[in-house]
Amino acid sequence: MRISELARRSGVSANRLRRYEAQGLLKARRLDSGYREFAEGTEREAIFIAMSRDLGFTLARIAEVLPRYRSGRLTVADMEALMRERIAEVDAEIATRRALRRRLVSHIAWLREREARRAAAAPAPRNAFTQARRPRR
């Protein structure tokens, strides 16, 4: 089947399918016309790859798992373990972002405090009345 047919059947855009093929995740043979020809069953693989990407798995990680998926050796327990690993990665990312947020808030407080100390130490600005030159007598 051609890429447009695979895109229609799988719900995965042709651009994503081209990227997956370029990364070696999907296999297609080239016709003399230059068109890609995907084998039947590629639809299932394309959906698996797209769903894995949507869950945040890297293409490299998907490439590691894909042979087991293709051969039917990837069990539900295996997929659950992979998703739990991904959850742990997301939790670590969240912790990192929260720590960064705390540092940003702390830095804002430090800047404000510094500015307040500077303002308190600076001489009071003169108003327009005291700044005007008095005429000499």
N, CA and C atoms as an extended XYZ file, in Angstrom:
411
Properties=species:S:1:pos:R:3:atomname:S:1:resname:S:1:resid:I:1 pbc="F F F"
N         0.855       -1.172        0.000 N   MET     1
C         0.000        0.000        0.000 CA  MET     1
C         0.899        1.232        0.000 C   MET     1
N         0.413        2.287       -0.617 N   ARG     2
C         1.168        3.534       -0.677 CA  ARG     2
C         1.017        4.303        0.622 C   ARG     2
N         1.862        5.317        0.794 N   ILE     3
C         1.905        6.065        2.042 CA  ILE     3
C         0.579        6.763        2.338 C   ILE     3
N        -0.102        7.249        1.314 N   SER     4
C        -1.386        7.924        1.549 CA  SER     4
C        -2.420        6.943        2.087 C   SER     4
N        -2.406        5.726        1.584 N   GLU     5
C        -3.324        4.693        2.066 CA  GLU     5
C        -2.980        4.304        3.503 C   GLU     5
N        -1.687        4.151        3.783 N   LEU     6
C        -1.259        3.809        5.135 CA  LEU     6
C        -1.643        4.925        6.106 C   LEU     6
N        -1.475        6.167        5.687 N   ALA     7
C        -1.855        7.310        6.531 CA  ALA     7
C        -3.353        7.284        6.810 C   ALA     7
N        -4.135        7.013        5.792 N   ARG     8
C        -5.589        6.971        5.959 CA  ARG     8
C        -6.003        5.838        6.895 C   ARG     8
N        -5.440        4.677        6.707 N   ARG     9
C        -5.805        3.511        7.516 CA  ARG     9
C        -5.352        3.628        8.973 C   ARG     9
N        -4.174        4.182        9.168 N   SER    10
C        -3.592        4.212       10.514 CA  SER    10
C        -3.943        5.476       11.291 C   SER    10
N        -4.302        6.535       10.574 N   GLY    11
C        -4.541        7.812       11.239 CA  GLY    11
C        -3.244        8.539       11.576 C   GLY    11
N        -2.137        8.069       11.049 N   VAL    12
C        -0.823        8.683       11.253 CA  VAL    12
C        -0.489        9.476       10.002 C   VAL    12
N        -0.057       10.711       10.181 N   SER    13
C         0.201       11.568        9.020 CA  SER    13
C         1.319       11.000        8.149 C   SER    13
N         1.251       11.344        6.878 N   ALA    14
C         2.279       10.899        5.935 CA  ALA    14
C         3.653       11.418        6.349 C   ALA    14
N         3.704       12.629        6.892 N   ASN    15
C         4.996       13.169        7.346 CA  ASN    15
C         5.598       12.316        8.463 C   ASN    15
N         4.761       11.929        9.423 N   ARG    16
C         5.261       11.074       10.500 CA  ARG    16
C         5.699        9.714        9.954 C   ARG    16
N         4.930        9.176        9.036 N   LEU    17
C         5.288        7.886        8.449 CA  LEU    17
C         6.632        7.979        7.722 C   LEU    17
N         6.861        9.074        6.990 N   ARG    18
C         8.153        9.264        6.323 CA  ARG    18
C         9.291        9.327        7.344 C   ARG    18
N         9.045       10.037        8.453 N   ARG    19
C        10.057       10.147        9.506 CA  ARG    19
C        10.349        8.768       10.099 C   ARG    19
N         9.298        7.998       10.362 N   TYR    20
C         9.489        6.658       10.924 CA  TYR    20
C        10.274        5.776        9.953 C   TYR    20
N         9.991        5.913        8.675 N   GLU    21
C        10.733        5.127        7.693 CA  GLU    21
C        12.192        5.583        7.651 C   GLU    21
N        12.416        6.892        7.672 N   ALA    22
C        13.787        7.419        7.635 CA  ALA    22
C        14.594        6.939        8.841 C   ALA    22
N        13.919        6.753        9.973 N   GLN    23
C        14.592        6.269       11.190 CA  GLN    23
C        14.751        4.747       11.192 C   GLN    23
N        14.203        4.094       10.195 N   GLY    24
C        14.322        2.645       10.102 CA  GLY    24
C        13.270        1.888       10.899 C   GLY    24
N        12.267        2.596       11.400 N   LEU    25
C        11.219        1.936       12.183 CA  LEU    25
C        10.198        1.242       11.297 C   LEU    25
N         9.903        1.831       10.168 N   LEU    26
C         8.996        1.216        9.196 CA  LEU    26
C         9.800        0.871        7.951 C   LEU    26
N         9.411       -0.212        7.339 N   LYS    27
C        10.097       -0.642        6.121 CA  LYS    27
C         9.167       -0.477        4.927 C   LYS    27
N         9.738        0.064        3.870 N   ALA    28
C         8.989        0.213        2.630 CA  ALA    28
C         9.942       -0.085        1.479 C   ALA    28
N         9.403       -0.653        0.458 N   ARG    29
C        10.238       -0.830       -0.738 CA  ARG    29
C         9.889        0.301       -1.691 C   ARG    29
N        10.854        0.670       -2.502 N   ARG    30
C        10.647        1.749       -3.459 CA  ARG    30
C        10.283        1.149       -4.807 C   ARG    30
N         9.223        1.685       -5.374 N   LEU    31
C         8.825        1.289       -6.711 CA  LEU    31
C         9.695        2.036       -7.722 C   LEU    31
N         9.681        1.606       -8.971 N   ASP    32
C        10.456        2.282      -10.009 CA  ASP    32
C        10.054        3.750      -10.127 C   ASP    32
N         8.801        4.026       -9.802 N   SER    33
C         8.301        5.402       -9.869 CA  SER    33
C         8.803        6.255       -8.701 C   SER    33
N         9.428        5.622       -7.705 N   GLY    34
C         9.915        6.345       -6.535 CA  GLY    34
C         8.952        6.304       -5.361 C   GLY    34
N         7.739        5.833       -5.606 N   TYR    35
C         6.761        5.743       -4.527 CA  TYR    35
C         7.171        4.668       -3.524 C   TYR    35
N         6.771        4.882       -2.280 N   ARG    36
C         6.990        3.874       -1.242 CA  ARG    36
C         5.854        2.865       -1.310 C   ARG    36
N         6.194        1.616       -1.091 N   GLU    37
C         5.189        0.553       -1.039 CA  GLU    37
C         5.351       -0.151        0.303 C   GLU    37
N         4.333       -0.013        1.155 N   PHE    38
C         4.356       -0.627        2.481 CA  PHE    38
C         3.603       -1.944        2.440 C   PHE    38
N         4.098       -2.914        3.184 N   ALA    39
C         3.454       -4.235        3.252 CA  ALA    39
C         2.197       -4.148        4.103 C   ALA    39
N         1.292       -5.076        3.863 N   GLU    40
C         0.121       -5.193        4.730 CA  GLU    40
C         0.631       -5.489        6.139 C   GLU    40
N        -0.035       -4.978        7.125 N   GLY    41
C         0.403       -5.165        8.504 CA  GLY    41
C         1.224       -3.991        9.014 C   GLY    41
N         1.684       -3.155        8.103 N   THR    42
C         2.467       -1.983        8.522 CA  THR    42
C         1.587       -1.004        9.279 C   THR    42
N         0.309       -1.033        8.993 N   GLU    43
C        -0.653       -0.147        9.677 CA  GLU    43
C        -0.567       -0.353       11.196 C   GLU    43
N        -0.543       -1.595       11.619 N   ARG    44
C        -0.471       -1.939       13.045 CA  ARG    44
C         0.810       -1.386       13.664 C   ARG    44
N         1.925       -1.522       12.964 N   GLU    45
C         3.204       -1.021       13.456 CA  GLU    45
C         3.189        0.507       13.540 C   GLU    45
N         2.629        1.149       12.518 N   ALA    46
C         2.571        2.614       12.495 CA  ALA    46
C         1.765        3.137       13.684 C   ALA    46
N         0.664        2.482       13.972 N   ILE    47
C        -0.167        2.891       15.113 CA  ILE    47
C         0.600        2.688       16.422 C   ILE    47
N         1.290        1.562       16.554 N   PHE    48
C         2.084        1.296       17.753 CA  PHE    48
C         3.157        2.366       17.945 C   PHE    48
N         3.857        2.704       16.877 N   ILE    49
C         4.914        3.720       16.952 CA  ILE    49
C         4.322        5.072       17.323 C   ILE    49
N         3.231        5.455       16.656 N   ALA    50
C         2.605        6.757       16.926 CA  ALA    50
C         2.088        6.845       18.358 C   ALA    50
N         1.474        5.784       18.826 N   MET    51
C         0.979        5.780       20.205 CA  MET    51
C         2.149        5.862       21.191 C   MET    51
N         3.217        5.167       20.903 N   SER    52
C         4.401        5.205       21.774 CA  SER    52
C         4.996        6.609       21.807 C   SER    52
N         5.068        7.256       20.646 N   ARG    53
C         5.573        8.640       20.586 CA  ARG    53
C         4.663        9.563       21.382 C   ARG    53
N         3.350        9.371       21.259 N   ASP    54
C         2.397       10.212       21.982 CA  ASP    54
C         2.537       10.046       23.499 C   ASP    54
N         3.052        8.907       23.928 N   LEU    55
C         3.303        8.666       25.350 CA  LEU    55
C         4.686        9.162       25.780 C   LEU    55
N         5.425        9.714       24.832 N   GLY    56
C         6.714       10.323       25.157 CA  GLY    56
C         7.916        9.412       25.012 C   GLY    56
N         7.732        8.235       24.444 N   PHE    57
C         8.868        7.356       24.228 CA  PHE    57
C         9.705        7.901       23.073 C   PHE    57
N        11.013        7.795       23.199 N   THR    58
C        11.894        8.256       22.124 CA  THR    58
C        11.857        7.261       20.972 C   THR    58
N        12.228        7.737       19.801 N   LEU    59
C        12.286        6.831       18.653 CA  LEU    59
C        13.323        5.741       18.885 C   LEU    59
N        14.403        6.078       19.574 N   ALA    60
C        15.432        5.073       19.870 CA  ALA    60
C        14.872        3.968       20.772 C   ALA    60
N        14.106        4.352       21.773 N   ARG    61
C        13.514        3.357       22.684 CA  ARG    61
C        12.495        2.493       21.939 C   ARG    61
N        11.714        3.141       21.073 N   ILE    62
C        10.726        2.390       20.279 CA  ILE    62
C        11.453        1.394       19.380 C   ILE    62
N        12.562        1.811       18.800 N   ALA    63
C        13.335        0.922       17.929 CA  ALA    63
C        13.825       -0.308       18.682 C   ALA    63
N        14.118       -0.148       19.967 N   GLU    64
C        14.552       -1.294       20.785 CA  GLU    64
C        13.417       -2.293       20.998 C   GLU    64
N        12.200       -1.790       21.143 N   VAL    65
C        11.046       -2.624       21.501 CA  VAL    65
C        10.329       -3.181       20.268 C   VAL    65
N        10.414       -2.459       19.172 N   LEU    66
C         9.639       -2.804       17.970 CA  LEU    66
C         9.844       -4.235       17.466 C   LEU    66
N        11.052       -4.779       17.461 N   PRO    67
C        11.200       -6.172       16.995 CA  PRO    67
C        10.363       -7.159       17.818 C   PRO    67
N        10.309       -6.955       19.131 N   ARG    68
C         9.487       -7.836       19.966 CA  ARG    68
C         8.012       -7.642       19.656 C   ARG    68
N         7.608       -6.403       19.376 N   TYR    69
C         6.212       -6.140       19.024 CA  TYR    69
C         5.865       -6.829       17.709 C   TYR    69
N         6.753       -6.674       16.729 N   ARG    70
C         6.511       -7.290       15.411 CA  ARG    70
C         6.376       -8.808       15.507 C   ARG    70
N         7.198       -9.405       16.353 N   SER    71
C         7.204      -10.866       16.445 CA  SER    71
C         6.124      -11.408       17.378 C   SER    71
N         5.394      -10.508       18.050 N   GLY    72
C         4.345      -10.940       18.961 CA  GLY    72
C         4.865      -11.356       20.326 C   GLY    72
N         6.146      -11.049       20.615 N   ARG    73
C         6.729      -11.423       21.898 CA  ARG    73
C         6.648      -10.315       22.943 C   ARG    73
N         6.084       -9.168       22.591 N   LEU    74
C         5.935       -8.069       23.541 CA  LEU    74
C         4.616       -8.273       24.281 C   LEU    74
N         4.706       -8.638       25.540 N   THR    75
C         3.509       -8.960       26.310 CA  THR    75
C         2.896       -7.705       26.925 C   THR    75
N         1.692       -7.873       27.419 N   VAL    76
C         1.032       -6.780       28.132 CA  VAL    76
C         1.868       -6.402       29.355 C   VAL    76
N         2.413       -7.384       30.043 N   ALA    77
C         3.261       -7.116       31.211 CA  ALA    77
C         4.501       -6.315       30.804 C   ALA    77
N         5.077       -6.656       29.640 N   ASP    78
C         6.229       -5.898       29.134 CA  ASP    78
C         5.834       -4.446       28.863 C   ASP    78
N         4.691       -4.256       28.227 N   MET    79
C         4.235       -2.901       27.909 CA  MET    79
C         3.951       -2.120       29.190 C   MET    79
N         3.363       -2.788       30.170 N   GLU    80
C         3.095       -2.118       31.444 CA  GLU    80
C         4.407       -1.704       32.105 C   GLU    80
N         5.408       -2.568       32.077 N   ALA    81
C         6.705       -2.242       32.668 CA  ALA    81
C         7.336       -1.046       31.951 C   ALA    81
N         7.223       -1.008       30.630 N   LEU    82
C         7.752        0.121       29.867 CA  LEU    82
C         7.038        1.420       30.242 C   LEU    82
N         5.729        1.331       30.410 N   MET    83
C         4.964        2.524       30.779 CA  MET    83
C         5.292        2.974       32.196 C   MET    83
N         5.531        2.030       33.088 N   ARG    84
C         5.926        2.401       34.457 CA  ARG    84
C         7.303        3.076       34.449 C   ARG    84
N         8.207        2.600       33.604 N   GLU    85
C         9.503        3.264       33.452 CA  GLU    85
C         9.303        4.694       32.957 C   GLU    85
N         8.403        4.849       31.995 N   ARG    86
C         8.125        6.180       31.441 CA  ARG    86
C         7.518        7.083       32.509 C   ARG    86
N         6.639        6.531       33.339 N   ILE    87
C         6.049        7.308       34.443 CA  ILE    87
C         7.155        7.789       35.378 C   ILE    87
N         8.111        6.925       35.682 N   ALA    88
C         9.226        7.319       36.555 CA  ALA    88
C        10.037        8.445       35.910 C   ALA    88
N        10.234        8.370       34.593 N   GLU    89
C        10.945        9.446       33.884 CA  GLU    89
C        10.163       10.754       33.965 C   GLU    89
N         8.850       10.685       33.775 N   VAL    90
C         8.001       11.879       33.848 CA  VAL    90
C         8.043       12.461       35.256 C   VAL    90
N         7.974       11.602       36.262 N   ASP    91
C         8.054       12.075       37.652 CA  ASP    91
C         9.375       12.793       37.906 C   ASP    91
N        10.466       12.258       37.376 N   ALA    92
C        11.776       12.898       37.537 CA  ALA    92
C        11.798       14.251       36.822 C   ALA    92
N        11.213       14.314       35.632 N   GLU    93
C        11.134       15.580       34.898 CA  GLU    93
C        10.316       16.610       35.678 C   GLU    93
N         9.215       16.163       36.263 N   ILE    94
C         8.371       17.060       37.066 CA  ILE    94
C         9.157       17.583       38.261 C   ILE    94
N         9.884       16.700       38.950 N   ALA    95
C        10.686       17.118       40.109 CA  ALA    95
C        11.738       18.140       39.689 C   ALA    95
N        12.364       17.912       38.549 N   THR    96
C        13.366       18.850       38.040 CA  THR    96
C        12.739       20.200       37.736 C   THR    96
N        11.579       20.194       37.110 N   ARG    97
C        10.882       21.452       36.778 CA  ARG    97
C        10.421       22.179       38.041 C   ARG    97
N         9.961       21.431       39.028 N   ARG    98
C         9.536       22.066       40.285 CA  ARG    98
C        10.733       22.714       40.989 C   ARG    98
N        11.869       22.044       40.978 N   ALA    99
C        13.071       22.613       41.590 CA  ALA    99
C        13.485       23.883       40.847 C   ALA    99
N        13.404       23.854       39.536 N   LEU   100
C        13.717       25.041       38.745 CA  LEU   100
C        12.749       26.166       39.071 C   LEU   100
N        11.477       25.846       39.207 N   ARG   101
C        10.475       26.859       39.546 CA  ARG   101
C        10.791       27.490       40.899 C   ARG   101
N        11.154       26.653       41.877 N   ARG   102
C        11.502       27.180       43.210 CA  ARG   102
C        12.704       28.122       43.122 C   ARG   102
N        13.702       27.752       42.318 N   ARG   103
C        14.871       28.624       42.159 CA  ARG   103
C        14.486       29.948       41.506 C   ARG   103
N        13.616       29.901       40.514 N   LEU   104
C        13.163       31.130       39.852 CA  LEU   104
C        12.413       32.042       40.815 C   LEU   104
N        11.494       31.478       41.582 N   VAL   105
C        10.736       32.264       42.562 CA  VAL   105
C        11.682       32.853       43.602 C   VAL   105
N        12.639       32.062       44.044 N   SER   106
C        13.615       32.531       45.025 CA  SER   106
C        14.442       33.674       44.453 C   SER   106
N        14.811       33.559       43.200 N   HIS   107
C        15.617       34.604       42.577 CA  HIS   107
C        14.812       35.902       42.425 C   HIS   107
N        13.543       35.779       42.098 N   ILE   108
C        12.688       36.967       42.030 CA  ILE   108
C        12.645       37.650       43.391 C   ILE   108
N        12.464       36.880       44.455 N   ALA   109
C        12.433       37.447       45.810 CA  ALA   109
C        13.760       38.121       46.131 C   ALA   109
N        14.868       37.489       45.751 N   TRP   110
C        16.186       38.070       45.984 CA  TRP   110
C        16.329       39.399       45.243 C   TRP   110
N        15.895       39.447       43.980 N   LEU   111
C        15.968       40.682       43.202 CA  LEU   111
C        15.141       41.796       43.837 C   LEU   111
N        13.939       41.460       44.267 N   ARG   112
C        13.068       42.461       44.896 CA  ARG   112
C        13.679       42.985       46.191 C   ARG   112
N        14.225       42.073       46.991 N   GLU   113
C        14.845       42.469       48.256 CA  GLU   113
C        16.048       43.373       47.995 C   GLU   113
N        16.832       43.002       47.025 N   ARG   114
C        18.005       43.800       46.651 CA  ARG   114
C        17.592       45.197       46.204 C   ARG   114
N        16.565       45.263       45.391 N   GLU   115
C        16.070       46.551       44.900 CA  GLU   115
C        15.506       47.387       46.052 C   GLU   115
N        14.815       46.745       46.980 N   ALA   116
C        14.260       47.470       48.134 CA  ALA   116
C        15.389       48.027       48.996 C   ALA   116
N        16.469       47.252       49.202 N   ARG   117
C        17.611       47.750       49.981 CA  ARG   117
C        18.283       48.919       49.281 C   ARG   117
N        18.397       48.815       47.975 N   ARG   118
C        18.993       49.901       47.211 CA  ARG   118
C        18.165       51.184       47.329 C   ARG   118
N        16.853       51.012       47.198 N   ALA   119
C        15.955       52.173       47.284 CA  ALA   119
C        16.017       52.799       48.679 C   ALA   119
N        16.111       51.975       49.704 N   ALA   120
C        16.151       52.491       51.073 CA  ALA   120
C        17.467       53.218       51.345 C   ALA   120
N        18.545       52.783       50.734 N   ALA   121
C        19.857       53.384       50.962 CA  ALA   121
C        20.073       54.642       50.132 C   ALA   121
N        19.337       54.805       49.081 N   ALA   122
C        19.507       55.964       48.198 CA  ALA   122
C        18.922       57.201       48.852 C   ALA   122
N        19.542       58.359       48.612 N   PRO   123
C        18.965       59.586       49.167 CA  PRO   123
C        17.601       59.837       48.552 C   PRO   123
N        16.767       60.456       49.339 N   ALA   124
C        15.414       60.744       48.867 CA  ALA   124
C        15.499       61.702       47.688 C   ALA   124
N        14.735       61.441       46.665 N   PRO   125
C        14.769       62.355       45.516 CA  PRO   125
C        14.178       63.707       45.892 C   PRO   125
N        14.757       64.744       45.342 N   ARG   126
C        14.243       66.090       45.597 CA  ARG   126
C        13.001       66.305       44.763 C   ARG   126
N        12.105       67.069       45.336 N   ASN   127
C        10.924       67.360       44.529 CA  ASN   127
C        11.206       68.579       43.655 C   ASN   127
N        10.331       68.872       42.771 N   ALA   128
C        10.541       69.953       41.812 CA  ALA   128
C        10.714       71.295       42.512 C   ALA   128
N        10.062       71.502       43.634 N   PHE   129
C        10.142       72.773       44.341 CA  PHE   129
C        11.545       72.991       44.898 C   PHE   129
N        12.112       71.930       45.516 N   THR   130
C        13.440       72.098       46.120 CA  THR   130
C        14.532       72.069       45.074 C   THR   130
N        14.254       71.535       43.917 N   GLN   131
C        15.260       71.478       42.876 CA  GLN   131
C        15.355       72.783       42.105 C   GLN   131
N        14.291       73.574       42.112 N   ALA   132
C        14.302       74.829       41.361 CA  ALA   132
C        15.321       75.771       41.991 C   ALA   132
N        16.004       76.499       41.173 N   ARG   133
C        16.981       77.453       41.692 CA  ARG   133
C        16.257       78.676       42.226 C   ARG   133
N        16.720       79.035       43.348 N   ARG   134
C        16.159       80.247       43.939 CA  ARG   134
C        16.867       81.470       43.318 C   ARG   134
N        16.124       82.489       43.107 N   PRO   135
C        16.788       83.689       42.554 CA  PRO   135
C        17.760       84.269       43.582 C   PRO   135
N        18.861       84.768       43.131 N   ARG   136
C        19.870       85.368       44.011 CA  ARG   136
C        19.433       86.747       44.395 C   ARG   136
N        19.740       87.107       45.621 N   ARG   137
C        19.382       88.446       46.096 CA  ARG   137
C        20.559       89.353       46.135 C   ARG   137
